[in-house]
């Protein structure tokens, strides 16, 4: 269920928004104090935040700034101020939308749906890009970049690397890799996997070991191990 965090100190407004959003099938979390916003955000991981500007304890702009330091969660600002420059400042700070009070609850719900649709389209657009430090693998354009320079691989080796990129830190036997990449009708030697791995390692030799590597796990198989920086 999609979770909406409402950070609004006016309880009556918060309750009206909660009722309308729950009617639309959203799971709603409420916070009335600016100081509690970030802890609740981190604990609940909402899909969207409705964030009032004027809050006790901490202003909405400061909360937005903290969220944007590490999360791209959509944020709609709520404020009684209707100055154009003020709204532009909000967008520059990372707000996804801006609603002035007083507002109609149905409009807020419509804006929530619109922002979530835009956010999901953006997420879908980059789902095909796998970034592991300086190594970027695009399974849609079939390109591999290392330190922003394209790496040339054979179609089969590229398919194997893309398969690994889609399943990082998972172990696969030679047989599984043959089935997934070469195809179940392949009747050649499983040495083809070993040779492909060898060529890929050579091609991405400049990939720092601190970011990741293709591991050989004796008796188990191969794994694209990636590490957090």
Backbone as CSV, one residue per row, in Angstrom:
resi,resn,N_x,N_y,N_z,CA_x,CA_y,CA_z,C_x,C_y,C_z
1,UNK,0.846,-1.195,0.000,0.000,0.000,0.000,0.883,1.248,0.000
2,UNK,0.518,2.230,-0.818,1.281,3.475,-0.905,1.133,4.280,0.376
3,UNK,2.274,4.691,0.949,2.258,5.413,2.219,2.464,6.910,2.005
4,UNK,1.617,7.701,2.666,1.710,9.153,2.611,1.993,9.667,4.024
5,UNK,3.052,10.458,4.163,3.361,11.096,5.442,2.864,12.529,5.402
6,UNK,1.954,12.879,6.318,1.462,14.254,6.437,2.169,14.910,7.612
7,UNK,2.911,15.971,7.331,3.576,16.751,8.387,2.870,18.094,8.444
8,UNK,1.920,18.223,9.340,1.046,19.392,9.426,0.636,19.586,10.872
9,UNK,0.907,20.795,11.426,0.622,21.024,12.847,-0.835,21.378,13.125
10,UNK,-1.595,21.771,12.096,-3.021,22.036,12.300,-3.771,20.714,12.210
11,UNK,-4.188,20.236,13.378,-4.768,18.894,13.459,-6.001,18.751,12.574
12,UNK,-6.847,19.779,12.509,-8.067,19.687,11.716,-7.747,19.487,10.244
13,UNK,-6.746,20.216,9.736,-6.348,20.074,8.332,-5.772,18.685,8.091
14,UNK,-4.912,18.243,9.012,-4.289,16.939,8.878,-5.335,15.824,8.844
15,UNK,-6.343,15.944,9.703,-7.367,14.899,9.783,-8.229,14.858,8.518
16,UNK,-8.529,16.035,7.955,-9.311,16.073,6.715,-8.525,15.415,5.577
17,UNK,-7.241,15.776,5.469,-6.404,15.185,4.436,-6.294,13.673,4.623
18,UNK,-6.134,13.248,5.860,-6.039,11.809,6.156,-7.298,11.076,5.676
19,UNK,-8.461,11.649,5.987,-9.719,11.000,5.611,-9.851,10.865,4.097
20,UNK,-9.526,11.920,3.372,-9.642,11.887,1.912,-8.624,10.931,1.287
21,UNK,-7.406,10.930,1.812,-6.367,10.056,1.262,-6.652,8.591,1.555
22,UNK,-7.142,8.303,2.757,-7.493,6.917,3.090,-8.655,6.428,2.235
23,UNK,-9.554,7.331,1.873,-10.664,6.971,0.994,-10.149,6.531,-0.376
24,UNK,-8.962,7.071,-0.747,-8.350,6.717,-2.027,-7.460,5.471,-1.925
25,UNK,-7.402,4.891,-0.726,-6.632,3.671,-0.552,-5.207,3.854,-0.070
26,UNK,-4.848,5.080,0.344,-3.496,5.321,0.837,-3.393,4.972,2.315
27,UNK,-2.186,4.586,2.717,-1.861,4.384,4.131,-1.268,5.696,4.627
28,UNK,-1.890,6.322,5.602,-1.509,7.672,6.015,-0.846,7.681,7.389
29,UNK,0.295,8.367,7.466,1.005,8.576,8.734,0.982,10.074,9.027
30,UNK,0.712,10.446,10.275,0.597,11.862,10.631,1.671,12.278,11.631
31,UNK,2.218,13.471,11.399,3.170,14.088,12.320,2.751,15.541,12.501
32,UNK,2.786,16.027,13.750,2.316,17.391,14.022,3.442,18.328,14.454
33,UNK,4.641,17.805,14.573,5.772,18.580,15.068,6.948,18.420,14.113
34,UNK,7.566,19.549,13.735,8.674,19.514,12.799,9.851,18.678,13.264
35,UNK,10.096,18.638,14.550,11.234,17.887,15.086,11.060,16.374,14.928
36,UNK,9.822,15.928,14.811,9.565,14.494,14.700,9.510,14.025,13.242
37,UNK,9.522,14.970,12.303,9.308,14.626,10.897,10.365,13.669,10.351
38,UNK,11.643,14.012,10.531,12.717,13.190,9.971,12.774,11.805,10.621
39,UNK,12.711,11.702,11.961,12.706,10.354,12.566,11.567,9.472,12.055
40,UNK,10.367,10.048,11.895,9.231,9.267,11.406,9.428,8.930,9.927
41,UNK,9.974,9.881,9.164,10.266,9.634,7.745,11.216,8.450,7.597
42,UNK,12.280,8.449,8.377,13.270,7.374,8.290,12.697,6.045,8.754
43,UNK,11.812,6.089,9.738,11.244,4.854,10.284,10.212,4.236,9.353
44,UNK,9.406,5.074,8.678,8.278,4.562,7.903,8.561,4.447,6.405
45,UNK,9.521,5.231,5.871,9.828,5.182,4.438,8.631,5.466,3.558
46,UNK,8.013,6.650,3.665,6.812,6.953,2.880,7.104,7.072,1.392
47,UNK,6.037,6.952,0.586,6.153,7.110,-0.862,5.992,8.571,-1.282
48,UNK,5.404,9.384,-0.411,5.224,10.813,-0.671,5.014,11.524,0.651
49,UNK,5.458,12.791,0.710,5.292,13.596,1.929,4.499,14.848,1.598
50,UNK,3.467,15.118,2.400,2.772,16.402,2.384,3.355,17.209,3.540
51,UNK,4.071,18.278,3.234,4.891,18.954,4.235,4.506,20.418,4.377
52,UNK,4.009,20.779,5.553,3.685,22.177,5.845,4.974,22.979,6.009
53,UNK,4.935,24.242,5.622,6.131,25.088,5.741,6.329,25.567,7.167
54,UNK,5.279,26.099,7.764,5.382,26.654,9.111,5.008,25.590,10.138
55,UNK,6.021,25.091,10.830,5.815,24.023,11.804,6.516,24.358,13.110
56,UNK,5.999,23.882,14.238,6.727,24.052,15.492,7.961,23.164,15.523
57,UNK,9.036,23.684,16.110,10.247,22.886,16.261,11.210,23.014,15.115
58,UNK,10.727,22.853,13.874,11.595,22.930,12.696,10.746,23.268,11.480
59,UNK,11.221,24.220,10.674,10.465,24.627,9.493,10.471,23.546,8.410
60,UNK,9.435,23.610,7.579,9.323,22.656,6.502,10.478,22.714,5.517
61,UNK,11.025,23.926,5.263,12.158,24.048,4.339,13.372,23.284,4.855
62,UNK,13.592,23.346,6.166,14.737,22.623,6.750,14.521,21.112,6.666
63,UNK,13.279,20.692,6.854,12.962,19.266,6.755,13.161,18.795,5.320
64,UNK,12.690,19.590,4.361,12.864,19.259,2.950,14.343,19.134,2.604
65,UNK,15.137,20.078,3.095,16.582,20.050,2.821,17.212,18.768,3.351
66,UNK,16.816,18.343,4.547,17.369,17.114,5.124,16.957,15.888,4.316
67,UNK,15.697,15.855,3.879,15.229,14.723,3.073,16.022,14.636,1.782
68,UNK,16.225,15.780,1.138,16.901,15.804,-0.158,18.395,15.456,-0.068
69,UNK,18.944,15.469,1.123,20.350,15.097,1.274,20.589,13.615,0.982
70,UNK,19.522,12.794,1.117,19.730,11.358,0.925,18.545,10.626,0.315
71,UNK,17.458,11.340,-0.023,16.281,10.639,-0.539,15.560,11.487,-1.586
72,UNK,15.062,10.819,-2.632,14.341,11.509,-3.703,12.831,11.370,-3.560
73,UNK,12.365,10.992,-2.375,10.932,10.838,-2.128,10.179,12.112,-2.522
74,UNK,9.086,11.998,-3.283,8.322,13.197,-3.674,7.804,13.957,-2.453
75,UNK,7.898,15.284,-2.511,7.442,16.141,-1.417,6.564,17.252,-1.982
76,UNK,5.351,17.375,-1.441,4.452,18.468,-1.799,4.392,19.423,-0.615
77,UNK,4.751,20.683,-0.835,4.754,21.667,0.233,3.360,22.270,0.415
78,UNK,2.962,22.480,1.668,1.696,23.118,2.015,2.005,24.417,2.754
79,UNK,1.416,25.536,2.297,1.707,26.805,2.964,0.593,27.803,2.743
80,UNK,0.467,28.715,3.691,-0.512,29.790,3.562,0.026,30.921,2.703
81,UNK,1.327,30.922,2.447,1.944,31.979,1.657,1.733,31.702,0.169
82,UNK,1.414,32.764,-0.591,1.075,32.577,-2.001,1.944,33.432,-2.909
83,UNK,3.114,33.804,-2.443,4.015,34.639,-3.233,4.727,33.790,-4.289
84,UNK,4.781,34.281,-5.544,5.371,33.524,-6.643,6.844,33.220,-6.377
85,UNK,7.594,34.222,-5.913,9.014,34.016,-5.644,9.216,32.956,-4.566
86,UNK,8.312,32.944,-3.602,8.392,31.971,-2.520,8.205,30.561,-3.064
87,UNK,7.245,30.421,-3.990,7.009,29.112,-4.593,8.196,28.667,-5.440
88,UNK,8.763,29.594,-6.204,9.935,29.263,-7.010,11.085,28.810,-6.134
89,UNK,11.235,29.453,-4.990,12.275,29.067,-4.044,12.042,27.637,-3.561
90,UNK,10.766,27.291,-3.382,10.436,25.940,-2.947,10.818,24.895,-3.963
91,UNK,10.536,25.170,-5.232,10.903,24.219,-6.277,12.414,24.080,-6.382
92,UNK,13.137,25.186,-6.233,14.592,25.126,-6.305,15.174,24.320,-5.152
93,UNK,14.436,24.278,-4.038,14.903,23.525,-2.880,14.616,22.031,-2.992
94,UNK,13.889,21.644,-4.039,13.635,20.226,-4.256,12.203,19.794,-4.063
95,UNK,11.278,20.745,-3.881,9.869,20.386,-3.753,9.331,19.911,-5.100
96,UNK,8.427,18.936,-5.072,7.845,18.419,-6.306,6.562,19.141,-6.683
97,UNK,5.915,19.742,-5.711,4.716,20.535,-5.974,4.493,21.459,-4.788
98,UNK,3.542,22.380,-4.946,3.358,23.445,-3.968,1.879,23.782,-3.938
99,UNK,1.240,23.653,-2.784,-0.193,23.934,-2.664,-0.405,24.998,-1.604
100,UNK,-1.113,26.059,-1.994,-1.366,27.170,-1.075,-2.662,26.955,-0.300
101,UNK,-2.628,27.311,0.963,-3.830,27.283,1.797,-4.607,28.594,1.597
102,UNK,-5.935,28.560,1.707,-6.762,27.358,1.908,-6.883,26.565,0.608
103,UNK,-7.021,25.264,0.749,-7.133,24.424,-0.437,-8.322,23.485,-0.286
104,UNK,-8.732,22.906,-1.398,-9.797,21.909,-1.405,-9.137,20.544,-1.300
105,UNK,-9.619,19.713,-0.399,-8.989,18.418,-0.157,-8.919,17.577,-1.421
106,UNK,-9.950,17.656,-2.260,-9.949,16.875,-3.501,-8.781,17.283,-4.406
107,UNK,-8.427,18.579,-4.384,-7.306,19.046,-5.200,-5.997,18.455,-4.689
108,UNK,-5.845,18.404,-3.374,-4.627,17.828,-2.801,-4.499,16.374,-3.206
109,UNK,-5.595,15.634,-3.133,-5.570,14.218,-3.521,-5.191,14.080,-4.995
110,UNK,-5.746,14.942,-5.845,-5.426,14.903,-7.269,-3.954,15.201,-7.500
111,UNK,-3.401,16.173,-6.759,-1.981,16.512,-6.887,-1.117,15.347,-6.423
112,UNK,-1.536,14.672,-5.366,-0.794,13.519,-4.860,-0.713,12.447,-5.940
113,UNK,-1.847,12.137,-6.557,-1.858,11.141,-7.631,-0.945,11.563,-8.776
114,UNK,-0.996,12.849,-9.149,-0.196,13.346,-10.278,1.298,13.248,-9.990
115,UNK,1.701,13.656,-8.788,3.122,13.614,-8.428,3.612,12.174,-8.348
116,UNK,2.799,11.286,-7.804,3.188,9.875,-7.731,3.338,9.275,-9.124
117,UNK,2.452,9.647,-10.049,2.578,9.148,-11.431,3.881,9.624,-12.063
118,UNK,4.209,10.908,-11.870,5.456,11.437,-12.430,6.654,10.739,-11.818
119,UNK,6.593,10.522,-10.509,7.702,9.888,-9.803,7.907,8.464,-10.286
120,UNK,6.821,7.725,-10.496,6.932,6.338,-10.923,7.437,6.241,-12.355
121,UNK,7.043,7.194,-13.206,7.572,7.197,-14.573,9.067,7.432,-14.562
122,UNK,9.522,8.330,-13.682,10.957,8.608,-13.572,11.700,7.376,-13.089
123,UNK,11.129,6.680,-12.091,11.770,5.469,-11.579,11.842,4.407,-12.662
124,UNK,10.749,4.249,-13.428,10.736,3.260,-14.494,11.786,3.567,-15.551
125,UNK,12.008,4.883,-15.773,12.934,5.294,-16.827,14.375,4.917,-16.512
126,UNK,14.696,4.783,-15.220,16.080,4.489,-14.854,16.259,3.080,-14.282
127,UNK,15.190,2.273,-14.300,15.291,0.920,-13.783,16.288,0.078,-14.569
128,UNK,16.520,0.458,-15.807,17.404,-0.340,-16.657,18.876,0.031,-16.488
129,UNK,19.144,1.034,-15.649,20.525,1.467,-15.430,21.016,0.932,-14.086
130,UNK,22.144,0.220,-14.125,22.711,-0.377,-12.919,24.070,0.271,-12.670
131,UNK,24.181,0.973,-11.553,25.416,1.694,-11.242,26.117,1.043,-10.053
132,UNK,27.361,0.685,-10.261,28.186,0.095,-9.211,29.475,0.903,-9.142
133,UNK,29.406,2.029,-8.447,30.559,2.923,-8.392,30.843,3.503,-9.757
134,UNK,32.040,3.282,-10.257,32.438,3.836,-11.558,31.984,2.977,-12.733
135,UNK,31.341,1.835,-12.439,30.855,0.941,-13.491,29.348,1.124,-13.673
136,UNK,28.942,1.453,-14.899,27.524,1.644,-15.210,27.127,0.698,-16.330
137,UNK,26.051,-0.067,-16.094,25.581,-1.046,-17.065,24.131,-0.720,-17.403
138,UNK,23.881,-0.468,-18.676,22.545,-0.124,-19.161,21.993,-1.309,-19.935
139,UNK,20.975,-1.976,-19.369,20.465,-3.181,-20.024,19.427,-2.869,-21.100
140,UNK,19.171,-1.590,-21.335,18.253,-1.209,-22.410,19.025,-0.834,-23.675
141,UNK,20.073,-0.024,-23.501,20.892,0.363,-24.656,22.049,-0.603,-24.883
142,UNK,22.211,-1.574,-23.956,23.283,-2.568,-24.032,24.658,-1.892,-24.109
143,UNK,24.886,-1.014,-23.139,26.184,-0.345,-23.059,26.762,-0.518,-21.660
144,UNK,28.084,-0.547,-21.618,28.812,-0.631,-20.352,29.809,0.515,-20.323
145,UNK,29.749,1.305,-19.255,30.671,2.420,-19.095,31.520,2.203,-17.850
146,UNK,32.797,2.430,-17.988,33.705,2.372,-16.854,34.452,3.695,-16.821
147,UNK,34.270,4.421,-15.716,34.815,5.783,-15.634,34.357,6.611,-16.838
148,UNK,33.077,6.416,-17.214,32.419,7.156,-18.293,32.942,6.823,-19.694
149,UNK,33.763,5.828,-19.798,34.247,5.387,-21.106,33.624,4.041,-21.442
150,UNK,33.157,3.898,-22.688,32.451,2.680,-23.072,33.405,1.495,-23.191
151,UNK,32.946,0.369,-22.664,33.696,-0.879,-22.727,33.091,-1.751,-23.824
152,UNK,33.920,-2.261,-24.704,33.446,-3.117,-25.790,33.497,-4.585,-25.369
153,UNK,32.373,-5.263,-25.526,32.268,-6.689,-25.202,31.539,-7.401,-26.339
154,UNK,31.773,-8.679,-26.459,31.013,-9.457,-27.428,29.553,-9.518,-26.963
155,UNK,28.606,-9.735,-27.857,27.195,-9.806,-27.455,26.936,-10.797,-26.321
156,UNK,27.587,-11.971,-26.381,27.375,-12.977,-25.340,27.956,-12.520,-24.002
157,UNK,29.158,-11.959,-24.035,29.779,-11.489,-22.798,28.964,-10.341,-22.209
158,UNK,28.457,-9.485,-23.083,27.636,-8.370,-22.618,26.350,-8.879,-21.970
159,UNK,25.729,-9.860,-22.575,24.511,-10.443,-22.006,24.783,-11.059,-20.638
160,UNK,25.943,-11.694,-20.502,26.304,-12.295,-19.223,26.512,-11.221,-18.164
161,UNK,27.210,-10.141,-18.515,27.446,-9.074,-17.552,26.134,-8.395,-17.162
162,UNK,25.240,-8.214,-18.118,23.937,-7.618,-17.819,23.143,-8.513,-16.873
163,UNK,23.216,-9.825,-17.094,22.521,-10.751,-16.198,23.046,-10.609,-14.773
164,UNK,24.362,-10.538,-14.638,24.955,-10.330,-13.312,24.484,-9.006,-12.707
165,UNK,24.442,-7.953,-13.534,24.056,-6.622,-13.041,22.624,-6.613,-12.512
166,UNK,21.773,-7.431,-13.108,20.382,-7.508,-12.650,20.244,-8.320,-11.368
167,UNK,21.282,-9.083,-11.048,21.241,-9.946,-9.856,22.541,-9.804,-9.053
168,UNK,22.868,-8.609,-8.602,24.128,-8.432,-7.865,24.140,-9.220,-6.558
169,UNK,25.320,-9.684,-6.210,25.546,-10.402,-4.949,24.812,-11.743,-4.863
170,UNK,24.364,-12.259,-6.009,23.755,-13.584,-6.037,24.726,-14.560,-6.701
171,UNK,24.725,-15.785,-6.220,25.635,-16.805,-6.731,24.911,-17.666,-7.765
172,UNK,25.602,-17.919,-8.893,25.032,-18.748,-9.952,26.033,-19.826,-10.362
173,UNK,25.538,-21.019,-10.543,26.386,-22.106,-11.039,26.601,-21.917,-12.544
174,UNK,27.562,-22.645,-13.094,27.774,-22.597,-14.541,26.493,-23.004,-15.271
175,UNK,25.847,-24.047,-14.772,24.645,-24.552,-15.425,23.544,-23.488,-15.450
176,UNK,23.389,-22.772,-14.343,22.369,-21.721,-14.294,22.687,-20.597,-15.276
177,UNK,23.955,-20.233,-15.357,24.361,-19.172,-16.282,24.169,-19.610,-17.726
178,UNK,24.480,-20.866,-18.009,24.265,-21.374,-19.363,22.786,-21.315,-19.737
179,UNK,21.928,-21.725,-18.818,20.485,-21.702,-19.080,19.977,-20.280,-19.299
180,UNK,20.438,-19.346,-18.450,19.922,-17.980,-18.475,20.482,-17.153,-19.627
181,UNK,21.735,-17.377,-19.994,22.406,-16.518,-20.979,22.582,-17.216,-22.327
182,UNK,23.059,-18.461,-22.301,23.287,-19.188,-23.546,21.991,-19.821,-24.083
183,UNK,21.091,-20.155,-23.141,19.836,-20.779,-23.535,19.827,-22.251,-23.196
184,UNK,18.644,-22.778,-22.911,18.524,-24.166,-22.460,18.882,-25.171,-23.553
185,UNK,18.859,-24.723,-24.825,19.197,-25.646,-25.912,20.687,-25.677,-26.221
186,UNK,21.489,-24.938,-25.447,22.938,-24.930,-25.656,23.514,-26.295,-25.287
187,UNK,24.302,-26.872,-26.181,24.849,-28.200,-25.903,26.375,-28.221,-25.917
188,UNK,26.977,-27.027,-25.738,28.428,-26.955,-25.704,28.976,-27.158,-24.301
189,UNK,30.255,-26.915,-24.140,30.925,-27.112,-22.856,30.630,-25.969,-21.903
190,UNK,30.566,-26.312,-20.588,30.366,-25.256,-19.597,31.621,-24.402,-19.428
191,UNK,32.687,-24.790,-20.104,33.900,-23.963,-20.105,33.635,-22.619,-20.762
192,UNK,32.569,-22.533,-21.557,32.217,-21.272,-22.204,31.964,-20.189,-21.159
193,UNK,31.401,-20.570,-20.023,31.157,-19.605,-18.939,32.487,-19.101,-18.386
194,UNK,33.413,-20.022,-18.118,34.703,-19.633,-17.560,35.439,-18.665,-18.484
195,UNK,35.395,-18.952,-19.790,36.091,-18.106,-20.747,35.444,-16.729,-20.850
196,UNK,34.110,-16.702,-20.795,33.403,-15.416,-20.839,33.729,-14.575,-19.614
197,UNK,33.749,-15.215,-18.446,34.089,-14.506,-17.203,35.503,-13.933,-17.313
198,UNK,36.415,-14.715,-17.857,37.803,-14.270,-18.003,37.885,-13.037,-18.898
199,UNK,37.138,-13.027,-20.006,37.154,-11.890,-20.922,36.536,-10.649,-20.278
200,UNK,35.446,-10.847,-19.531,34.788,-9.718,-18.871,35.712,-9.103,-17.820
201,UNK,36.344,-9.952,-17.031,37.274,-9.443,-16.020,38.380,-8.608,-16.647
202,UNK,38.881,-9.081,-17.773,39.944,-8.349,-18.460,39.430,-7.000,-18.957
203,UNK,38.205,-6.996,-19.483,37.639,-5.767,-20.039,37.381,-4.712,-18.967
204,UNK,37.013,-5.153,-17.757,36.712,-4.192,-16.678,37.804,-4.227,-15.610
205,UNK,39.006,-4.535,-16.044,40.134,-4.651,-15.119,40.355,-3.388,-14.303
206,UNK,40.003,-2.217,-14.873,40.223,-0.948,-14.172,39.146,-0.651,-13.131
207,UNK,38.143,-1.513,-13.034,37.100,-1.320,-12.017,37.709,-1.558,-10.638
208,UNK,37.690,-0.540,-9.762,38.340,-0.677,-8.450,37.767,-1.832,-7.632
209,UNK,38.652,-2.596,-7.032,38.221,-3.728,-6.201,37.420,-3.271,-4.994
210,UNK,37.535,-1.992,-4.638,36.765,-1.459,-3.512,35.294,-1.273,-3.882
211,UNK,34.993,-1.287,-5.174,33.609,-1.094,-5.629,32.928,-2.419,-5.952
212,UNK,33.717,-3.391,-6.424,33.117,-4.677,-6.734,34.039,-5.560,-7.547
213,UNK,33.586,-6.784,-7.812,34.372,-7.741,-8.582,33.496,-8.937,-8.941
214,UNK,33.920,-9.661,-9.959,33.260,-10.926,-10.275,34.031,-12.022,-9.560
215,UNK,33.391,-12.629,-8.583,34.057,-13.618,-7.742,33.830,-15.036,-8.253
216,UNK,34.866,-15.848,-8.083,34.733,-17.288,-8.276,34.618,-17.918,-6.901
217,UNK,33.509,-18.591,-6.652,33.285,-19.234,-5.365,33.407,-20.737,-5.578
218,UNK,34.545,-21.272,-5.164,34.873,-22.662,-5.447,33.762,-23.617,-4.983
219,UNK,33.317,-24.451,-5.899,32.277,-25.424,-5.595,30.870,-24.857,-5.652
220,UNK,30.761,-23.536,-5.850,29.441,-22.901,-5.873,29.135,-22.251,-7.220
221,UNK,30.050,-21.426,-7.712,29.809,-20.754,-8.977,30.403,-19.361,-9.008
222,UNK,29.699,-18.458,-9.670,30.180,-17.086,-9.846,29.201,-16.091,-9.227
223,UNK,29.760,-14.927,-8.882,28.949,-13.895,-8.247,29.497,-12.520,-8.612
224,UNK,28.603,-11.599,-8.994,29.002,-10.205,-9.125,28.849,-9.567,-7.750
225,UNK,29.962,-9.405,-7.071,29.948,-8.805,-5.724,30.123,-7.310,-5.847
226,UNK,29.188,-6.569,-5.283,29.285,-5.106,-5.302,29.289,-4.603,-3.874
227,UNK,30.032,-3.532,-3.662,30.233,-3.038,-2.309,29.761,-1.612,-2.185
228,UNK,29.225,-1.279,-1.022,28.800,0.097,-0.734,30.031,0.949,-0.506
229,UNK,30.023,2.171,-1.120,31.156,3.087,-0.926,30.929,3.931,0.314
